[in-house]
Amino acid sequence: MEFAVLGPLHVSGDQGPLPLGVGKQRTLLAELLCRAGRPVSPATLVEALWEQRPPRTAADNLRLYVHQLRRTLGQDRITRTDAGFVLAVHPGELDAERFETLAGRGGDALSGGDHEQAAALLRQALELWRGPVYAGLNLTAGLRDHARRLEEERLAALEHRIEADLARGLHAVLIAELTELVAEHPLRERPRRQLMLALARSGRQAEALASYREARRVFAAELGLDPGAELNRLHQAILTGTLGPAPGGAAGGAGGAAGPAARSPAQLPTDISDFTGRGEQLAQLTSLLGDEPSQGPGQVRMCVIAGMGGVGKTTLAVHAAHRIARHYPDGQLHTNLHGAEASPADPGQVLAAFLTALGVPRSTLPESVDERAALFRSSLAERRMLIVLDNAASEQQVRPLLPGTSGCAVIITSRARLSGLSGAALIELSVLHLRQGVRLLARIAGAGRVEAEPEAAAEIVRLSDGIPLAVRVAGARLVARPHWPLTRLAGQLKDERRRLDQFATGDLAVRASLALSYVGLEPAARRAFRLLGTLEVPDFAGWVAGALLDVPVPVGEELVESLVDTQLVLISGVDPAGQPRYRFHDLVRLYARERAELEDRPEAVAAALGRAFGGWLALAEQATERVQGSSSAIIHGSAPRWSSPDGTPWEIRQDPMAWFDTERTALVAAIRQACALGLAEVAWDTACCAERYFDVSGLFDDWRALHERVLAACLAAGDRLGEAVIRRGLMHATTWTETGGAMAAQYDGAERLIAMFTELDERRGLSDAYVLRAWGEAARGDMAQGLRSGRLALELAERSGHQGGEARAHVCMAVAYGTRDIRMAIVHLLRGLDLAAKLGNPRFEATTLQFLGLAHAHAKEFEAGLEYMVRALAIYRQIRDPLLEAMGLVALAKLYAGHHDPRARAVAEAAELLSRSHRLAHHRADALWVLGAVDLAEGRVQEAVAHLEESVRLWRARGWQEFLAGALDSLAEAYAAAGDPAAAAAARLEARSLAGSPQTG
């Protein structure tokens, strides 16, 4: 499949162009393509589609548009995650991505002096453009930003292609194109410089000078500024006749600059031949420092390149220094300050070496650092020099080494940000993106090997964590072993216990690089680093360090921040309360864990992990009390908690659901690690605390997967209370989503729970178990047994003070009465409603109101039913709960259908779509039943048969006898209308047999 946005939006498959519809469906696709491979929240899409005025049906309409797109593109193309909708776009399918790849490779070739290759790649990139980005669409704010960025990249690629063609000597050929480009973008300096250069090298100096005068006029009129330094230098070179012949190296230089003095120091290390990626940072450096500096007093131009060990700071600094060295004709000074080592370089010794290189006799050097620094500044006062200070430890180490005038520039690399250096620009390096890492691996190990095994190459880069040093080591190992397939190295790197050993060759080693940062830490920070590394969580909040070390939270947070300062820990984001969250690179975590195994006693690590798990338990316990979800009893064990003396955190008090949203992945990972370590009690207690969150969020698959893992841990530990609580949670997690034998499993599972909670003398849990059995008995059509179980549940709940259990018991008794005794059902629902109001649980209140609406509808009291339903809908519109929303939509559709209201179809279709997207089998079967009845009433016989057959299939699989009988009755009517009396008779006979006798088992 091919997606095209560089022009009118276009998608094509194997059979040709695909129909995309018009209007909002095309805008939706563009929004998803703009963020291809990343989740886009429904709120973002609603805002994009309807801006500030979304209709009340915006969420339903959005789901419909997504459904239509899936039909066009394929069901697996658009998936729904917790964070939103994700459009899967495979490598090479999106023209914007192909453009960026080709443009990046072309830029690299241009930087490396391969002008033929650069021109060819950049021309291929530009040929992908068919017009303005998203042409013909009504662009949203997000699409406008994306279009502007891509247009800027197009102009940059065009300028790079022209630069390459100038270097190839195509000056005369380019004049017409450049004239048009300058007319379109009169304020861009680079095309103007290229036009002046092309004119001058074509013997048209007068026109080149006229172009400069035009630039001065336009810049003054539009910006109030003069042309930049590059245009001025080129203008001067043309005027004085010192432009010289076309260069054989870098294209487009102004020429005419005097060469450096014979004794000028040139201390830069050899340039990096396989420099890859970092194009944005390289451009930033050359922009900051690449212009020829002015002489005299002024602020020194400095740039600090900060990042973790092995991330490529020195590589970038050296490569950039070679790129801009021509602007500093008096030479370059370079030193390694050994800032990450135990004994950083002494500034006085560095100054002695610099001054000697500048011609100062060693015998005349002053003794003190301050005097040497003053002499150094004086020696540079009339010079234009570039100074590279690699691997700096601190601002104090660097300050004596800085020049005092603006004629010089300084590049500093450090694992710290050195924010105390006034006026210094900061460039922070992170790890390489996957494509950049693969490109670097190809430059080292050979493009042919990488192209032959692209998946293995990507896996090597992923296991290298994108750290350039690790990728270089991997590439060097492959170079040394030309007979190895890439899959062999990738397989070796998958073993976490030996991964750091694999990332070592010659004098390159990731472990050694990380060790330099580690040994420079204070002892408390080293211990925090080690213990944090033992956690198997994707990210964490600052309090976790406090729990691990058993220190106040502010102390733990300060220690984590010190690890951030040394680039050993990263800030991964900010939570809703504005607090940072942190994470490790995988290789750094492995190193931390390695140090913990070497330096910490196992029992100390176990105690620290226990405190961290206890911290998550304490916070989840506080949060779940504030979540209005299921009314099941929250049952705790005796696992120790770790709590901050500050009490309940602000974010839990303000928005417990937002806290769970932020902490969920870490919380689940911590529970899984506790299970693996045999800490079943803290695992099941924390998992139980998360049940309300999973229920309200509709995360039933995640809920089930976590509880199955915890149940295995409880069984292994022989923890009967934990086993009972987790089995109860599993039944809730699968009640509405499972199909095959779900209600039979409900009954059997409830019987087991009754036995377990009886044995444990846990009356609240026993009440919940009887409620579950009552549901199972109602599904089997056994009203008498369902009522007996409901009464037992009610009695136990009243005796144990379990108000939520009382409310649930009344509702399940109402379900057991069902349509056989609608008045008694209403009585129990009203009692349940009163209890829900006393509990202050709007979700349970809305559920009870929906049942009341349906009960009155069955009693042919449409107005009363609609009143209850409107009250329920008013509640659930304020609540993000897909299960409750699906239930409410089905109930409203039934109400409308029973009153022959034409709105029944639209509501039932919305319910069916929502139920299907969240795999809510019960509610989908119900929605299909309503749709079949509406179809039949409107004379759509074939559609009715299809909907009702699917409904019957789902009810049969779920095992809910009363609903199956009702759907079969409706299907019999549909078969009869379709002219199939035999099928109608069979369906009617089965319905009567189900209605006449309850199931037993």
Secondary structure by P-SEA (a helix, b strand, c coil): ccccccccbbbbcccccccccccaaaaaaaaaaacccbbbcaaaaaaaacccccccaaaaaaaaaaaaaaaaacccccccccccbbbbbcccccaaaaaaaaaaaaaaaaaacaaaaaaaaaaaaaacccccccccccccaaaaaaaaaaaaaaaaaaaaaaaaaaaacccccaaaaaaaaaaaccccaaaaaaaaaaaaaacaaaaaaaaaaaaaaaaaacccccccaaaaaaaaaaaacccccccccccccccccccccccccccccccccccccaaaaaaaaaaaccccccccccccbbbbbbbcccccaaaaaaaaaaaaccccccbbbbbbccccccccccaaaaaaaaaaaaccccccccccaaaaaaaaaaaaccccbbbbbccccccccccccccccccbbbbbbccccccccccbbbbbbccccaaaaaaaaaaaacaaaaaacaaaaaaaaaaacccaaaaaaaaaaaaacccccaaaaaaaaccccccccccccccccaaaaaaaaaaaccaaaaaaaaaaaaccccccccaaaaaaacccaaaaaaaaaaaaaacccccccccccccccccccaaaaaaaaaaaaacccaaaaaaaaaaaaaaaaaaaaaaaaacccccccccccccbbbbbcccccccccccaaaaaaaaaaaaaaaaaaaaaacaaaaaaaaaaaaaaaaaaacaaaaaaaaaaaaaaaaaaaccaaaaaaaaaaaaaacccccccaaaaaaaaaaaaaaaaaaaaccaaaaaaaaaaaaaaaaaacaaaaaaaaaaaaaaaaaaacaaaaaaaaaaaaaaaaccccaaaaaaaaaaaaaaaaaaccaaaaaaaaaaaaaaaaaacaaaaaaaaaaaaaaaaaacccaaaaaaaaaaaaaaaaaacccaaaaaaaaaaaaaaaacaaaaaaaaaaaaaaaaaaacaaaaaaaaaaaaaaaaaaacaaaaaaaaaaaaaaaaaaaccaaaaaaaaaaaaaaacccccc
